[in-house]
Amino acid sequence: MPDTDESGHQTRVIYLPGNHDEPAQQYDNMSFGHVEIHREYIHTTANGKKLLLLHGDQFDSEVCFGRLHNWIGDKAYDVLLLLNRWFNAIRTKHGYPYWSLAGHIKTRIRGANDAIARYREAAIARAKKDKLDGIVCGHIHHPEITTIDGITYYNDGDWVENCSALTEDHQGNISLVFWSEELAKQSSPPLSLVAKTHKVKQAA
């Protein structure tokens, strides 16, 4: 039974464990309280599209990410995130918005873009094999929405480096949102308010 908030809306929580929380994978198809654990899950959107949801480490072998490669990659990524944190702390102090240094460095590492492409292809091939409309994953921390051969690949990125997430509206449309952009929208006054303020200044 989903949790109900103060407004009466129900929220269903599904936890998809990946490589960073591998011990939780043994509880596949079990529930703890109102939290369901699934290694993979089929989600039907509001407009009837069927999407495969998973963390995405399932494709490591197809993309040639071995266990040693993954371990080295995780350690290097931790260092990148540390650099990213300090870099953006300095940017914030000087009034600049968030910018992913880690993402910028990753895309310039030799072979990184090829690995992202191989990963995308493996994910799309899985959705096509299961006769689904698309696939939703994360794992490689590269936010993206791409449609190839009628299959839509959704990667939510992550909430640490890219501060990104996927949202679905009541019509079933799925969008990528970036928290830095959302913050910028909140800090910017509406155009109508800007226009009114401008008129008041002119009148003064």
ChimeraX commands (.cxc) that place a marker at each C-alpha (Angstrom):
marker #1 position 0.00,0.00,0.00 radius 0.5
marker #1 position 1.58,3.34,-1.05 radius 0.5
marker #1 position 2.21,6.08,1.51 radius 0.5
marker #1 position -0.33,8.89,1.67 radius 0.5
marker #1 position 0.79,12.47,2.25 radius 0.5
marker #1 position -1.12,15.25,4.04 radius 0.5
marker #1 position -2.96,16.22,0.84 radius 0.5
marker #1 position -4.22,12.68,0.33 radius 0.5
marker #1 position -1.94,11.87,-2.63 radius 0.5
marker #1 position -0.42,8.42,-2.71 radius 0.5
marker #1 position 3.26,7.84,-3.50 radius 0.5
marker #1 position 4.62,4.47,-4.56 radius 0.5
marker #1 position 8.33,4.06,-3.80 radius 0.5
marker #1 position 10.38,1.57,-5.84 radius 0.5
marker #1 position 14.07,1.15,-5.07 radius 0.5
marker #1 position 16.33,-0.13,-7.89 radius 0.5
marker #1 position 19.69,-1.16,-6.33 radius 0.5
marker #1 position 22.79,-0.93,-8.52 radius 0.5
marker #1 position 26.51,-1.55,-8.27 radius 0.5
marker #1 position 27.04,0.92,-5.39 radius 0.5
marker #1 position 24.45,-0.83,-3.23 radius 0.5
marker #1 position 25.04,-4.38,-4.43 radius 0.5
marker #1 position 24.08,-6.09,-1.10 radius 0.5
marker #1 position 20.51,-4.81,-1.56 radius 0.5
marker #1 position 20.18,-6.70,-4.85 radius 0.5
marker #1 position 19.55,-9.95,-2.94 radius 0.5
marker #1 position 16.19,-8.51,-1.80 radius 0.5
marker #1 position 14.86,-8.33,-5.35 radius 0.5
marker #1 position 11.02,-8.43,-5.48 radius 0.5
marker #1 position 10.72,-7.88,-1.72 radius 0.5
marker #1 position 9.20,-5.00,0.25 radius 0.5
marker #1 position 10.36,-3.29,3.43 radius 0.5
marker #1 position 7.58,-1.18,4.86 radius 0.5
marker #1 position 6.19,0.70,1.87 radius 0.5
marker #1 position 9.44,0.52,-0.13 radius 0.5
marker #1 position 9.55,-2.09,-2.92 radius 0.5
marker #1 position 12.91,-3.42,-4.08 radius 0.5
marker #1 position 13.29,-4.47,-7.71 radius 0.5
marker #1 position 16.39,-5.14,-9.75 radius 0.5
marker #1 position 14.31,-4.32,-12.83 radius 0.5
marker #1 position 10.79,-2.98,-13.21 radius 0.5
marker #1 position 8.36,-2.26,-16.08 radius 0.5
marker #1 position 6.72,1.16,-15.77 radius 0.5
marker #1 position 3.70,2.19,-17.83 radius 0.5
marker #1 position 3.52,5.93,-18.44 radius 0.5
marker #1 position 0.32,7.98,-18.34 radius 0.5
marker #1 position 0.11,7.77,-22.15 radius 0.5
marker #1 position 0.50,3.98,-22.18 radius 0.5
marker #1 position 4.18,3.55,-23.07 radius 0.5
marker #1 position 6.01,0.68,-21.40 radius 0.5
marker #1 position 9.50,1.43,-20.10 radius 0.5
marker #1 position 12.12,-0.83,-18.54 radius 0.5
marker #1 position 13.51,0.72,-15.35 radius 0.5
marker #1 position 16.86,-0.42,-13.96 radius 0.5
marker #1 position 20.05,1.01,-12.50 radius 0.5
marker #1 position 22.03,0.06,-15.58 radius 0.5
marker #1 position 25.06,-1.82,-14.30 radius 0.5
marker #1 position 23.49,-4.85,-16.01 radius 0.5
marker #1 position 25.15,-3.71,-19.26 radius 0.5
marker #1 position 28.72,-3.48,-17.93 radius 0.5
marker #1 position 29.83,-6.75,-19.53 radius 0.5
marker #1 position 28.42,-5.71,-22.92 radius 0.5
marker #1 position 30.24,-2.38,-22.73 radius 0.5
marker #1 position 33.43,-4.17,-21.61 radius 0.5
marker #1 position 33.38,-2.73,-18.08 radius 0.5
marker #1 position 35.04,-5.47,-16.00 radius 0.5
marker #1 position 35.09,-5.53,-12.19 radius 0.5
marker #1 position 38.64,-4.12,-12.04 radius 0.5
marker #1 position 37.75,-1.45,-14.61 radius 0.5
marker #1 position 34.67,-0.54,-12.55 radius 0.5
marker #1 position 36.70,-0.33,-9.32 radius 0.5
marker #1 position 39.31,1.95,-10.90 radius 0.5
marker #1 position 36.56,4.00,-12.50 radius 0.5
marker #1 position 34.72,4.42,-9.19 radius 0.5
marker #1 position 37.87,5.63,-7.41 radius 0.5
marker #1 position 38.72,8.06,-10.23 radius 0.5
marker #1 position 35.14,9.30,-10.20 radius 0.5
marker #1 position 35.31,9.94,-6.44 radius 0.5
marker #1 position 38.36,12.13,-7.04 radius 0.5
marker #1 position 36.54,13.98,-9.83 radius 0.5
marker #1 position 33.57,14.63,-7.55 radius 0.5
marker #1 position 35.87,15.98,-4.84 radius 0.5
marker #1 position 37.46,18.36,-7.35 radius 0.5
marker #1 position 33.99,19.24,-8.62 radius 0.5
marker #1 position 32.81,20.12,-5.09 radius 0.5
marker #1 position 35.72,22.47,-4.37 radius 0.5
marker #1 position 35.59,24.00,-7.85 radius 0.5
marker #1 position 31.90,24.86,-7.49 radius 0.5
marker #1 position 32.37,26.13,-3.93 radius 0.5
marker #1 position 34.80,28.70,-5.37 radius 0.5
marker #1 position 32.40,29.53,-8.25 radius 0.5
marker #1 position 29.52,30.03,-5.81 radius 0.5
marker #1 position 31.67,32.29,-3.62 radius 0.5
marker #1 position 32.31,34.52,-6.64 radius 0.5
marker #1 position 28.65,34.55,-7.72 radius 0.5
marker #1 position 28.88,32.06,-10.59 radius 0.5
marker #1 position 26.24,29.30,-11.14 radius 0.5
marker #1 position 26.91,25.58,-10.76 radius 0.5
marker #1 position 28.91,23.98,-13.58 radius 0.5
marker #1 position 29.99,20.35,-13.76 radius 0.5
marker #1 position 33.78,20.26,-13.92 radius 0.5
marker #1 position 33.62,16.46,-13.54 radius 0.5
marker #1 position 31.33,16.15,-16.56 radius 0.5
marker #1 position 33.56,18.44,-18.62 radius 0.5
marker #1 position 36.65,16.37,-17.82 radius 0.5
marker #1 position 34.90,13.04,-18.43 radius 0.5
marker #1 position 33.76,13.95,-21.94 radius 0.5
marker #1 position 37.37,14.82,-22.84 radius 0.5
marker #1 position 38.87,11.56,-21.63 radius 0.5
marker #1 position 39.87,9.40,-24.56 radius 0.5
marker #1 position 37.26,6.74,-25.23 radius 0.5
marker #1 position 34.65,8.18,-22.83 radius 0.5
marker #1 position 32.23,9.18,-25.59 radius 0.5
marker #1 position 32.67,5.78,-27.26 radius 0.5
marker #1 position 31.85,4.05,-23.96 radius 0.5
marker #1 position 28.72,6.21,-23.54 radius 0.5
marker #1 position 27.62,5.31,-27.08 radius 0.5
marker #1 position 28.21,1.57,-26.50 radius 0.5
marker #1 position 26.25,1.76,-23.27 radius 0.5
marker #1 position 23.34,3.53,-24.99 radius 0.5
marker #1 position 23.30,0.91,-27.76 radius 0.5
marker #1 position 23.27,-1.97,-25.25 radius 0.5
marker #1 position 20.37,-0.40,-23.32 radius 0.5
marker #1 position 18.32,0.23,-26.47 radius 0.5
marker #1 position 19.00,-3.34,-27.67 radius 0.5
marker #1 position 17.64,-4.69,-24.38 radius 0.5
marker #1 position 14.43,-2.63,-24.64 radius 0.5
marker #1 position 14.00,-3.71,-28.26 radius 0.5
marker #1 position 14.50,-7.36,-27.31 radius 0.5
marker #1 position 11.81,-7.08,-24.61 radius 0.5
marker #1 position 9.48,-5.31,-27.10 radius 0.5
marker #1 position 9.22,-2.19,-24.95 radius 0.5
marker #1 position 8.91,1.48,-25.89 radius 0.5
marker #1 position 11.98,2.60,-23.99 radius 0.5
marker #1 position 14.42,2.16,-21.15 radius 0.5
marker #1 position 15.22,4.31,-18.10 radius 0.5
marker #1 position 18.58,3.98,-16.38 radius 0.5
marker #1 position 21.47,5.91,-14.83 radius 0.5
marker #1 position 24.78,4.28,-13.86 radius 0.5
marker #1 position 27.09,6.18,-16.25 radius 0.5
marker #1 position 26.09,9.63,-14.92 radius 0.5
marker #1 position 25.38,11.04,-18.38 radius 0.5
marker #1 position 21.90,12.66,-18.54 radius 0.5
marker #1 position 20.26,12.15,-21.90 radius 0.5
marker #1 position 17.00,11.48,-23.75 radius 0.5
marker #1 position 17.48,9.95,-27.21 radius 0.5
marker #1 position 15.18,8.02,-29.53 radius 0.5
marker #1 position 16.77,5.47,-31.89 radius 0.5
marker #1 position 14.80,3.04,-34.11 radius 0.5
marker #1 position 11.60,3.89,-32.23 radius 0.5
marker #1 position 13.10,3.08,-28.81 radius 0.5
marker #1 position 13.62,5.95,-26.35 radius 0.5
marker #1 position 16.67,5.87,-24.10 radius 0.5
marker #1 position 16.35,7.87,-20.87 radius 0.5
marker #1 position 19.36,8.40,-18.62 radius 0.5
marker #1 position 18.64,10.42,-15.49 radius 0.5
marker #1 position 22.29,11.32,-14.91 radius 0.5
marker #1 position 22.74,11.71,-11.16 radius 0.5
marker #1 position 21.97,14.03,-8.25 radius 0.5
marker #1 position 25.60,14.62,-7.21 radius 0.5
marker #1 position 27.54,15.70,-10.28 radius 0.5
marker #1 position 24.87,16.82,-12.77 radius 0.5
marker #1 position 22.06,17.48,-10.25 radius 0.5
marker #1 position 19.68,15.99,-12.81 radius 0.5
marker #1 position 16.53,13.90,-12.69 radius 0.5
marker #1 position 13.72,12.61,-14.90 radius 0.5
marker #1 position 10.12,13.71,-14.37 radius 0.5
marker #1 position 6.85,12.52,-15.88 radius 0.5
marker #1 position 3.83,14.81,-16.22 radius 0.5
marker #1 position 0.15,13.83,-16.15 radius 0.5
marker #1 position 0.16,13.37,-19.94 radius 0.5
marker #1 position 3.04,10.88,-19.79 radius 0.5
marker #1 position 5.71,13.22,-21.15 radius 0.5
marker #1 position 9.12,12.59,-19.61 radius 0.5
marker #1 position 11.61,15.44,-19.24 radius 0.5
marker #1 position 15.14,15.94,-17.95 radius 0.5
marker #1 position 15.39,18.56,-15.23 radius 0.5
marker #1 position 18.58,20.14,-13.91 radius 0.5
marker #1 position 18.46,21.58,-10.40 radius 0.5
marker #1 position 20.85,24.42,-11.27 radius 0.5
marker #1 position 18.41,25.57,-13.98 radius 0.5
marker #1 position 15.45,25.22,-11.60 radius 0.5
marker #1 position 17.26,27.37,-9.02 radius 0.5
marker #1 position 17.97,29.99,-11.68 radius 0.5
marker #1 position 14.27,30.10,-12.58 radius 0.5
marker #1 position 13.31,30.54,-8.91 radius 0.5
marker #1 position 15.80,33.35,-8.38 radius 0.5
marker #1 position 14.69,35.23,-11.52 radius 0.5
marker #1 position 11.60,37.46,-11.12 radius 0.5
marker #1 position 8.69,36.90,-13.56 radius 0.5
marker #1 position 8.82,38.96,-16.78 radius 0.5
marker #1 position 5.66,40.81,-15.76 radius 0.5
marker #1 position 7.31,41.90,-12.50 radius 0.5
marker #1 position 10.46,42.99,-14.36 radius 0.5
marker #1 position 8.32,45.03,-16.78 radius 0.5
marker #1 position 6.39,46.67,-13.94 radius 0.5
marker #1 position 9.60,47.51,-12.07 radius 0.5
marker #1 position 11.08,48.99,-15.23 radius 0.5
marker #1 position 8.01,51.17,-15.75 radius 0.5
marker #1 position 8.13,52.40,-12.15 radius 0.5
marker #1 position 11.80,53.36,-12.55 radius 0.5
marker #1 position 11.03,55.19,-15.78 radius 0.5
marker #1 position 8.16,57.06,-14.12 radius 0.5
marker #1 position 10.44,58.05,-11.25 radius 0.5
marker link #1:1,2 radius 0.2
marker link #1:2,3 radius 0.2
marker link #1:3,4 radius 0.2
marker link #1:4,5 radius 0.2
marker link #1:5,6 radius 0.2
marker link #1:6,7 radius 0.2
marker link #1:7,8 radius 0.2
marker link #1:8,9 radius 0.2
marker link #1:9,10 radius 0.2
marker link #1:10,11 radius 0.2
marker link #1:11,12 radius 0.2
marker link #1:12,13 radius 0.2
marker link #1:13,14 radius 0.2
marker link #1:14,15 radius 0.2
marker link #1:15,16 radius 0.2
marker link #1:16,17 radius 0.2
marker link #1:17,18 radius 0.2
marker link #1:18,19 radius 0.2
marker link #1:19,20 radius 0.2
marker link #1:20,21 radius 0.2
marker link #1:21,22 radius 0.2
marker link #1:22,23 radius 0.2
marker link #1:23,24 radius 0.2
marker link #1:24,25 radius 0.2
marker link #1:25,26 radius 0.2
marker link #1:26,27 radius 0.2
marker link #1:27,28 radius 0.2
marker link #1:28,29 radius 0.2
marker link #1:29,30 radius 0.2
marker link #1:30,31 radius 0.2
marker link #1:31,32 radius 0.2
marker link #1:32,33 radius 0.2
marker link #1:33,34 radius 0.2
marker link #1:34,35 radius 0.2
marker link #1:35,36 radius 0.2
marker link #1:36,37 radius 0.2
marker link #1:37,38 radius 0.2
marker link #1:38,39 radius 0.2
marker link #1:39,40 radius 0.2
marker link #1:40,41 radius 0.2
marker link #1:41,42 radius 0.2
marker link #1:42,43 radius 0.2
marker link #1:43,44 radius 0.2
marker link #1:44,45 radius 0.2
marker link #1:45,46 radius 0.2
marker link #1:46,47 radius 0.2
marker link #1:47,48 radius 0.2
marker link #1:48,49 radius 0.2
marker link #1:49,50 radius 0.2
marker link #1:50,51 radius 0.2
marker link #1:51,52 radius 0.2
marker link #1:52,53 radius 0.2
marker link #1:53,54 radius 0.2
marker link #1:54,55 radius 0.2
marker link #1:55,56 radius 0.2
marker link #1:56,57 radius 0.2
marker link #1:57,58 radius 0.2
marker link #1:58,59 radius 0.2
marker link #1:59,60 radius 0.2
marker link #1:60,61 radius 0.2
marker link #1:61,62 radius 0.2
marker link #1:62,63 radius 0.2
marker link #1:63,64 radius 0.2
marker link #1:64,65 radius 0.2
marker link #1:65,66 radius 0.2
marker link #1:66,67 radius 0.2
marker link #1:67,68 radius 0.2
marker link #1:68,69 radius 0.2
marker link #1:69,70 radius 0.2
marker link #1:70,71 radius 0.2
marker link #1:71,72 radius 0.2
marker link #1:72,73 radius 0.2
marker link #1:73,74 radius 0.2
marker link #1:74,75 radius 0.2
marker link #1:75,76 radius 0.2
marker link #1:76,77 radius 0.2
marker link #1:77,78 radius 0.2
marker link #1:78,79 radius 0.2
marker link #1:79,80 radius 0.2
marker link #1:80,81 radius 0.2
marker link #1:81,82 radius 0.2
marker link #1:82,83 radius 0.2
marker link #1:83,84 radius 0.2
marker link #1:84,85 radius 0.2
marker link #1:85,86 radius 0.2
marker link #1:86,87 radius 0.2
marker link #1:87,88 radius 0.2
marker link #1:88,89 radius 0.2
marker link #1:89,90 radius 0.2
marker link #1:90,91 radius 0.2
marker link #1:91,92 radius 0.2
marker link #1:92,93 radius 0.2
marker link #1:93,94 radius 0.2
marker link #1:94,95 radius 0.2
marker link #1:95,96 radius 0.2
marker link #1:96,97 radius 0.2
marker link #1:97,98 radius 0.2
marker link #1:98,99 radius 0.2
marker link #1:99,100 radius 0.2
marker link #1:100,101 radius 0.2
marker link #1:101,102 radius 0.2
marker link #1:102,103 radius 0.2
marker link #1:103,104 radius 0.2
marker link #1:104,105 radius 0.2
marker link #1:105,106 radius 0.2
marker link #1:106,107 radius 0.2
marker link #1:107,108 radius 0.2
marker link #1:108,109 radius 0.2
marker link #1:109,110 radius 0.2
marker link #1:110,111 radius 0.2
marker link #1:111,112 radius 0.2
marker link #1:112,113 radius 0.2
marker link #1:113,114 radius 0.2
marker link #1:114,115 radius 0.2
marker link #1:115,116 radius 0.2
marker link #1:116,117 radius 0.2
marker link #1:117,118 radius 0.2
marker link #1:118,119 radius 0.2
marker link #1:119,120 radius 0.2
marker link #1:120,121 radius 0.2
marker link #1:121,122 radius 0.2
marker link #1:122,123 radius 0.2
marker link #1:123,124 radius 0.2
marker link #1:124,125 radius 0.2
marker link #1:125,126 radius 0.2
marker link #1:126,127 radius 0.2
marker link #1:127,128 radius 0.2
marker link #1:128,129 radius 0.2
marker link #1:129,130 radius 0.2
marker link #1:130,131 radius 0.2
marker link #1:131,132 radius 0.2
marker link #1:132,133 radius 0.2
marker link #1:133,134 radius 0.2
marker link #1:134,135 radius 0.2
marker link #1:135,136 radius 0.2
marker link #1:136,137 radius 0.2
marker link #1:137,138 radius 0.2
marker link #1:138,139 radius 0.2
marker link #1:139,140 radius 0.2
marker link #1:140,141 radius 0.2
marker link #1:141,142 radius 0.2
marker link #1:142,143 radius 0.2
marker link #1:143,144 radius 0.2
marker link #1:144,145 radius 0.2
marker link #1:145,146 radius 0.2
marker link #1:146,147 radius 0.2
marker link #1:147,148 radius 0.2
marker link #1:148,149 radius 0.2
marker link #1:149,150 radius 0.2
marker link #1:150,151 radius 0.2
marker link #1:151,152 radius 0.2
marker link #1:152,153 radius 0.2
marker link #1:153,154 radius 0.2
marker link #1:154,155 radius 0.2
marker link #1:155,156 radius 0.2
marker link #1:156,157 radius 0.2
marker link #1:157,158 radius 0.2
marker link #1:158,159 radius 0.2
marker link #1:159,160 radius 0.2
marker link #1:160,161 radius 0.2
marker link #1:161,162 radius 0.2
marker link #1:162,163 radius 0.2
marker link #1:163,164 radius 0.2
marker link #1:164,165 radius 0.2
marker link #1:165,166 radius 0.2
marker link #1:166,167 radius 0.2
marker link #1:167,168 radius 0.2
marker link #1:168,169 radius 0.2
marker link #1:169,170 radius 0.2
marker link #1:170,171 radius 0.2
marker link #1:171,172 radius 0.2
marker link #1:172,173 radius 0.2
marker link #1:173,174 radius 0.2
marker link #1:174,175 radius 0.2
marker link #1:175,176 radius 0.2
marker link #1:176,177 radius 0.2
marker link #1:177,178 radius 0.2
marker link #1:178,179 radius 0.2
marker link #1:179,180 radius 0.2
marker link #1:180,181 radius 0.2
marker link #1:181,182 radius 0.2
marker link #1:182,183 radius 0.2
marker link #1:183,184 radius 0.2
marker link #1:184,185 radius 0.2
marker link #1:185,186 radius 0.2
marker link #1:186,187 radius 0.2
marker link #1:187,188 radius 0.2
marker link #1:188,189 radius 0.2
marker link #1:189,190 radius 0.2
marker link #1:190,191 radius 0.2
marker link #1:191,192 radius 0.2
marker link #1:192,193 radius 0.2
marker link #1:193,194 radius 0.2
marker link #1:194,195 radius 0.2
marker link #1:195,196 radius 0.2
marker link #1:196,197 radius 0.2
marker link #1:197,198 radius 0.2
marker link #1:198,199 radius 0.2
marker link #1:199,200 radius 0.2
marker link #1:200,201 radius 0.2
marker link #1:201,202 radius 0.2
marker link #1:202,203 radius 0.2
marker link #1:203,204 radius 0.2
view
